[in-house]
Structures are given as structure tokens and as C-alpha cells.
Amino acid sequence: MSEEKRKIIIDTDCGSDDAMAIAMALNDERYEVIMLTTVSGNVRLKQATYNALTTLKVTDSYYPPVYMGCDEMLVRDWVGSAETHGEDGMGDLGLVDYDLKPAEGNAVIKMLEALRDNPEKTIDIIALGPLTNLAVAIRLDPETMKRVRRILVMGTAGLGTGNVSPVAEFNIWQDAEACKVVLKSGIDPLIFVGWDACLDDAMLTPDEIRMIRESGPLGGFCIDSNVVLMEMNKGRFGDYYLDMADPSAMAAALYPECIDKCDKYYCEVDTGEGPSYGGVLVDFYHFSGKEPNAYICSKLKPEIYKEYMYRTLKVR
């Protein structure tokens, strides 16, 4: 790999939209994915790891090591999202058992080693699932984690409503305590791409879905693994749309030209026992007077975002 490429670590609970996002990153020649680290979220850790390995095989670009991380959330029990991504996280496709295996070593330790072994501020972490691995890494070695160039997270409801409760987005809701650790870490910049960034005109339409599916094996894999989500969205949005949360975050991370709205606010996450657990309070009008601690990306430029998606999925 060329040393001019920007190095990234992808932390993933690999479900169907994670797979599309990972494929996009692997096909962007300006970046080097130096490792994938897996965590329980959409599915349990073992299945997330298998899904990530399957994605590498189908993408067939290059093969960074895949390290297994945290199987349990910091405090609460794991829940999962079978209603959104299927029991296997990949639309219940019945994926073939490929011969790829996870690499030896713990994901959290390997993440910290990479940050120590590379020059400071040269590695980005892109988190596509619950923030459990990152929180554990921060608890173990906060100074090493501050060597990261930036952390970009697919998480929060952005400036809109939640997708698992009126206020909470799934990745944060799954382990809000981990998000609290990350928000309090002092790591800067910390960027959250909200669920609202992949809605409205950023959603894939039935025609766009068909175009991706018919583009070849990779496009077919990316769409077919999202069939459970499409079925859900038929009832939620009135047709077979796809709200591609992780691909929108990956595009924001790797192709910032597609970002329309991204501002810095003071944010904190609700870890209480009430109905707003997992909701991220975004101090939009700066009522608190506290120093902003996170960027919230709440809107993409749909045409630029989708063109980047098509290019990195080799649609055209």
C-alpha cells in the first residue's frame, strides 16, 4: 500500500449497511483500511466478524486483518436488530462459509497498538456500530486514544428523531454508557453522522436500488443483504427505500465534499432509566454555555453522496 494513503480503522457490528460501507472504503484508492475491529451490535460478535470477513471476500479488493472485540455492552444487555437486518444481520441470505478467519489478537489492544506504532494524528477511526470497543480503549489508555487523527461515528439521531425510540438512534442506544465515555474523552475532532443524514433525498429510491443490484456481484450483494430493511421501509416510508446509515457516514468520512450540514455543539447522552435512554442531547442554541465537544453531521448533498457510493461500489 502506498504511504500516501490515509490510514483508517473501521470499527463495525457488521450488518447489511455496514457491509456496503466497508466495501466503499476498500474501493477508495485514497485510503488504506489497516484493520477492521468487530463489536456486538446488530448481531453478536461472532456473527459480526463472520459478516465482515464475508464482505472482504465479496469485495475482493484487499484483505485487512479483522480483529474481534467486545461481545458485551458496558452495562446493559445486548439487544440486536433482527427486525431491521435479519437474524444474521445480512438479510438472512444464508451466506456461504468462506475460508477467511479472524486475525489473532484482541481488537481493542490492536487498535491501541496501531495508534502507538504510527505517527500521531495519522489514523482515523470510523465507528459503524456501538462504541463499546472505543470506550474500553479510552478507559485502558486515554492518552494513546488521543493520538487518533479523528473519530467519526455513525450514531445519534442528529438533529432529528430516533429510529429505536422517539429520541435515540440504535448504535448509541445499544450502549449509551460507551458513548458517554467517548463524549467525555476530550478527543477532538469527534464527529457524529446522525441518522437524519441518510433520510429524505439521501435515501436510495427503488430505481436506484435496482441500478445498484444489477451492476454486478458486489452491487447485488449490497442490495440483497438489505432486503429485510427494505421490507421494513415499505411500511415506514411507503415504498422499498433504503436509508443507508453506515454508507452515509462512510461517505462523510472519506468524501467530505458530500457534507451539507455539519456543526459543532455541546452534546451529552442520556444514560438514565427513563424512556430517553440513549438519546443524545444536542445543545443547538448553546443554552448550556458549555464548550462544544462534538460535530453533528445532519445533512448530506444527495447527488454527490450517491455518486460517491456508485463509484466506490463500481456501479458506474
C-alpha positions as CSV (number, residue, x, y, z in Angstrom):
1,M,0.0,0.0,0.0
2,S,1.2,3.5,-0.8
3,E,2.3,5.5,2.2
4,E,0.4,8.5,0.8
5,K,-2.8,6.8,1.5
6,R,-4.7,7.9,4.7
7,K,-4.9,5.1,7.2
8,I,-8.3,4.2,8.7
9,I,-9.6,1.7,11.2
10,I,-13.2,0.6,10.7
11,D,-15.0,-0.5,13.9
12,T,-18.1,-2.4,13.0
13,D,-21.0,-4.5,14.2
14,C,-21.2,-5.7,10.7
15,G,-24.8,-5.8,9.4
16,S,-26.1,-5.2,5.9
17,D,-25.4,-1.4,5.8
18,D,-22.0,-1.8,7.4
19,A,-21.1,-4.2,4.6
20,M,-21.9,-1.6,2.0
21,A,-19.9,1.0,3.8
22,I,-16.9,-1.3,4.2
23,A,-17.0,-2.1,0.5
24,M,-17.0,1.6,-0.3
25,A,-13.9,2.1,1.9
26,L,-12.0,-0.8,0.4
27,N,-12.6,0.5,-3.1
28,D,-11.4,4.1,-2.4
29,E,-7.8,4.1,-3.6
30,R,-7.0,7.2,-1.5
31,Y,-7.3,5.3,1.8
32,E,-5.9,2.2,3.4
33,V,-8.1,0.2,5.8
34,I,-5.4,-1.1,8.2
35,M,-7.8,-3.2,10.2
36,L,-11.4,-4.0,10.9
37,T,-12.4,-4.3,14.6
38,T,-15.7,-6.0,15.4
39,V,-18.2,-5.5,18.2
40,S,-21.6,-6.8,19.1
41,G,-24.5,-4.6,17.9
42,N,-26.7,-5.5,15.0
43,V,-25.7,-9.1,15.7
44,R,-23.4,-10.8,18.3
45,L,-19.7,-10.5,17.9
46,K,-19.1,-13.8,16.2
47,Q,-21.7,-13.2,13.5
48,A,-20.5,-9.6,13.0
49,T,-17.0,-10.9,12.5
50,Y,-18.2,-13.5,10.0
51,N,-20.2,-10.9,8.2
52,A,-17.1,-8.6,8.0
53,L,-15.0,-11.4,6.6
54,T,-17.7,-12.3,4.0
55,T,-17.7,-8.6,2.9
56,L,-14.0,-8.7,2.4
57,K,-14.4,-11.8,0.3
58,V,-17.2,-10.4,-1.9
59,T,-15.5,-7.0,-2.3
60,D,-12.2,-8.8,-3.3
61,S,-10.1,-5.6,-3.2
62,Y,-7.6,-6.3,-0.4
63,Y,-7.8,-8.1,2.9
64,P,-7.0,-6.1,6.1
65,P,-7.0,-8.1,9.3
66,V,-10.3,-8.5,11.2
67,Y,-9.9,-8.5,15.0
68,M,-12.7,-9.5,17.4
69,G,-13.5,-7.0,20.2
70,C,-16.3,-6.7,22.8
71,D,-19.1,-9.2,22.9
72,E,-21.0,-7.5,25.7
73,M,-22.1,-3.9,26.3
74,L,-20.5,-1.9,29.1
75,V,-23.6,-2.1,31.4
76,R,-26.8,-3.3,29.7
77,D,-27.6,-6.5,27.9
78,W,-27.2,-6.8,24.2
79,V,-30.4,-6.5,22.2
80,G,-29.7,-6.8,18.4
81,S,-31.7,-5.7,15.4
82,A,-33.1,-8.8,13.7
83,E,-36.2,-6.8,12.7
84,T,-34.0,-4.4,10.6
85,H,-31.2,-6.6,9.3
86,G,-32.3,-10.2,9.7
87,E,-31.2,-12.8,12.2
88,D,-27.8,-13.0,10.6
89,G,-27.5,-9.2,10.1
90,M,-27.3,-9.7,6.3
91,G,-30.9,-10.2,5.3
92,D,-30.9,-13.9,6.2
93,L,-29.2,-14.6,2.9
94,G,-27.7,-17.9,4.0
95,L,-24.2,-16.8,3.2
96,V,-21.6,-19.4,2.1
97,D,-19.0,-20.3,4.8
98,Y,-15.9,-18.8,3.3
99,D,-12.4,-19.8,4.5
100,L,-11.3,-16.4,5.8
101,K,-10.7,-16.3,9.6
102,P,-10.3,-13.5,12.1
103,A,-6.8,-12.4,13.0
104,E,-5.2,-13.4,16.3
105,G,-5.4,-10.7,19.0
106,N,-8.0,-8.5,20.7
107,A,-9.5,-5.7,18.7
108,V,-9.1,-3.1,21.5
109,I,-5.4,-3.9,22.0
110,K,-4.7,-4.0,18.3
111,M,-6.4,-0.6,17.9
112,L,-4.2,0.9,20.7
113,E,-1.0,-0.7,19.2
114,A,-1.7,0.8,15.8
115,L,-2.1,4.2,17.3
116,R,1.2,3.8,19.3
117,D,3.1,2.4,16.3
118,N,2.1,5.1,13.8
119,P,2.9,8.8,13.9
120,E,0.4,10.9,15.9
121,K,-2.7,12.1,14.1
122,T,-2.2,9.8,11.1
123,I,-5.0,7.3,11.7
124,D,-8.8,7.9,11.6
125,I,-11.3,5.6,13.4
126,I,-14.6,5.2,11.7
127,A,-17.1,3.6,14.0
128,L,-20.2,2.0,12.4
129,G,-21.6,0.3,15.5
130,P,-22.0,0.7,19.3
131,L,-19.0,2.5,20.8
132,T,-18.0,-0.3,23.2
133,N,-14.6,-1.1,21.8
134,L,-13.7,2.6,21.7
135,A,-14.9,3.2,25.3
136,V,-12.8,0.3,26.5
137,A,-9.8,1.6,24.6
138,I,-10.2,5.0,26.2
139,R,-10.6,3.5,29.7
140,L,-7.4,1.5,29.2
141,D,-5.2,4.1,27.6
142,P,-6.8,7.6,27.1
143,E,-3.6,9.3,26.0
144,T,-2.9,6.8,23.3
145,M,-6.5,7.2,22.0
146,K,-5.8,10.9,21.7
147,R,-3.2,10.1,19.1
148,V,-6.1,9.4,16.7
149,R,-6.5,12.0,13.9
150,R,-10.2,12.0,14.4
151,I,-13.1,9.7,15.3
152,L,-16.1,9.7,13.0
153,V,-19.2,7.8,14.3
154,M,-22.4,6.7,12.6
155,G,-24.6,7.5,15.6
156,T,-27.2,9.8,17.2
157,A,-30.4,11.0,15.7
158,G,-28.5,14.0,14.5
159,L,-30.9,17.0,14.7
160,G,-34.0,14.7,14.1
161,T,-35.9,11.9,15.7
162,G,-34.6,8.5,16.7
163,N,-35.0,5.1,15.0
164,V,-35.4,2.9,18.1
165,S,-37.2,5.5,20.3
166,P,-38.5,9.0,19.8
167,V,-35.0,10.4,20.6
168,A,-32.5,7.6,20.3
169,E,-30.6,6.0,17.3
170,F,-29.7,2.3,17.5
171,N,-25.9,2.4,17.8
172,I,-25.9,4.9,20.7
173,W,-29.0,3.3,22.3
174,Q,-27.3,-0.1,22.3
175,D,-24.5,1.1,24.6
176,A,-25.2,4.7,25.8
177,E,-22.7,4.3,28.6
178,A,-19.9,3.7,26.0
179,C,-21.0,6.8,24.1
180,K,-20.8,8.8,27.4
181,V,-17.1,7.6,27.8
182,V,-16.3,8.7,24.2
183,L,-18.0,12.1,24.6
184,K,-16.1,12.8,27.8
185,S,-12.8,11.7,26.5
186,G,-11.7,15.1,25.1
187,I,-10.8,13.5,21.8
188,D,-11.1,16.2,19.1
189,P,-12.5,16.2,16.5
190,L,-15.3,13.8,17.3
191,I,-17.9,13.7,14.5
192,F,-21.3,12.0,14.7
193,V,-23.2,11.4,11.4
194,G,-26.8,11.3,12.5
195,W,-29.5,9.0,11.2
196,D,-31.1,12.1,9.7
197,A,-28.2,12.4,7.2
198,C,-29.4,9.3,5.3
199,L,-33.1,10.2,5.1
200,D,-35.2,12.2,2.6
201,D,-33.4,12.7,-0.7
202,A,-30.4,10.8,0.6
203,M,-32.4,7.6,0.7
204,L,-31.9,5.2,-2.2
205,T,-35.1,5.0,-4.3
206,P,-36.4,1.8,-5.9
207,D,-34.9,2.8,-9.2
208,E,-31.5,3.5,-7.6
209,I,-31.7,0.2,-5.7
210,R,-32.4,-1.7,-8.9
211,M,-29.5,0.0,-10.7
212,I,-27.0,-1.0,-7.9
213,R,-28.4,-4.5,-7.7
214,E,-28.0,-5.0,-11.5
215,S,-24.5,-3.5,-11.6
216,G,-22.7,-6.8,-10.7
217,P,-21.9,-9.2,-7.9
218,L,-20.9,-6.6,-5.4
219,G,-23.9,-4.4,-6.0
220,G,-26.2,-7.4,-5.8
221,F,-24.6,-8.4,-2.5
222,C,-25.0,-4.9,-1.1
223,I,-28.7,-4.7,-2.0
224,D,-29.8,-8.3,-1.4
225,S,-28.3,-8.2,2.2
226,N,-30.7,-5.3,2.9
227,V,-33.9,-7.0,1.9
228,V,-35.2,-7.1,5.5
229,L,-34.6,-3.4,5.8
230,M,-36.4,-2.7,2.5
231,E,-39.4,-4.6,3.7
232,M,-39.4,-2.6,6.9
233,N,-39.2,0.6,4.9
234,K,-42.1,-0.3,2.8
235,G,-44.3,0.2,5.8
236,R,-42.2,3.0,7.3
237,F,-41.7,5.2,4.1
238,G,-44.3,3.8,1.7
239,D,-42.0,2.1,-0.8
240,Y,-38.9,0.0,-0.9
241,Y,-36.5,2.7,0.0
242,L,-33.1,2.2,1.7
243,D,-31.9,4.6,4.4
244,M,-28.2,3.7,4.3
245,A,-26.9,5.0,7.6
246,D,-23.4,3.5,7.6
247,P,-22.7,4.3,3.9
248,S,-23.7,7.9,4.6
249,A,-21.2,8.0,7.5
250,M,-18.5,6.4,5.4
251,A,-19.1,8.9,2.6
252,A,-18.9,11.8,5.1
253,A,-15.7,10.4,6.4
254,L,-13.9,9.7,3.1
255,Y,-15.5,12.2,0.8
256,P,-16.4,15.3,2.8
257,E,-17.4,17.1,-0.3
258,C,-20.8,15.4,0.1
259,I,-21.4,17.0,3.5
260,D,-24.1,19.8,3.5
261,K,-24.6,20.5,7.2
262,C,-22.1,19.7,10.0
263,D,-21.7,22.0,13.0
264,K,-20.1,21.6,16.5
265,Y,-22.2,21.5,19.6
266,Y,-22.1,20.6,23.2
267,C,-23.6,17.1,23.4
268,E,-24.3,14.6,26.2
269,V,-26.0,11.3,26.2
270,D,-28.9,10.1,28.5
271,T,-27.9,7.0,30.4
272,G,-30.8,7.2,32.8
273,E,-33.5,4.6,33.3
274,G,-36.3,6.6,31.5
275,P,-37.7,6.5,28.0
276,S,-35.0,8.8,26.6
277,Y,-32.1,6.4,27.3
278,G,-29.6,6.6,24.5
279,G,-30.8,9.9,23.3
280,V,-28.0,12.4,22.6
281,L,-28.9,15.9,23.6
282,V,-27.5,18.4,21.1
283,D,-27.3,21.9,22.5
284,F,-28.3,23.5,19.2
285,Y,-28.8,27.0,20.7
286,H,-25.9,26.8,23.1
287,F,-28.2,27.2,26.2
288,S,-25.7,25.4,28.4
289,G,-22.9,27.8,27.8
290,K,-20.6,24.7,27.7
291,E,-17.8,24.3,25.2
292,P,-18.9,22.3,22.1
293,N,-17.4,18.8,22.2
294,A,-18.7,17.1,19.1
295,Y,-19.7,17.8,15.5
296,I,-23.1,16.7,14.3
297,C,-23.4,16.0,10.6
298,S,-27.1,16.1,9.9
299,K,-27.4,16.5,6.2
300,L,-25.6,15.3,3.0
301,K,-25.7,16.6,-0.5
302,P,-27.7,13.7,-2.0
303,E,-26.3,13.8,-5.6
304,I,-22.7,14.0,-4.5
305,Y,-23.1,11.3,-1.8
306,K,-24.8,8.9,-4.2
307,E,-22.3,9.5,-6.9
308,Y,-19.5,8.6,-4.5
309,M,-21.4,5.5,-3.4
310,Y,-21.9,4.4,-7.0
311,R,-18.2,5.0,-7.8
312,T,-16.9,3.0,-4.9
313,L,-19.4,0.2,-5.4
314,K,-18.3,0.1,-9.1
315,V,-21.8,0.8,-10.2
316,R,-20.5,3.2,-12.8
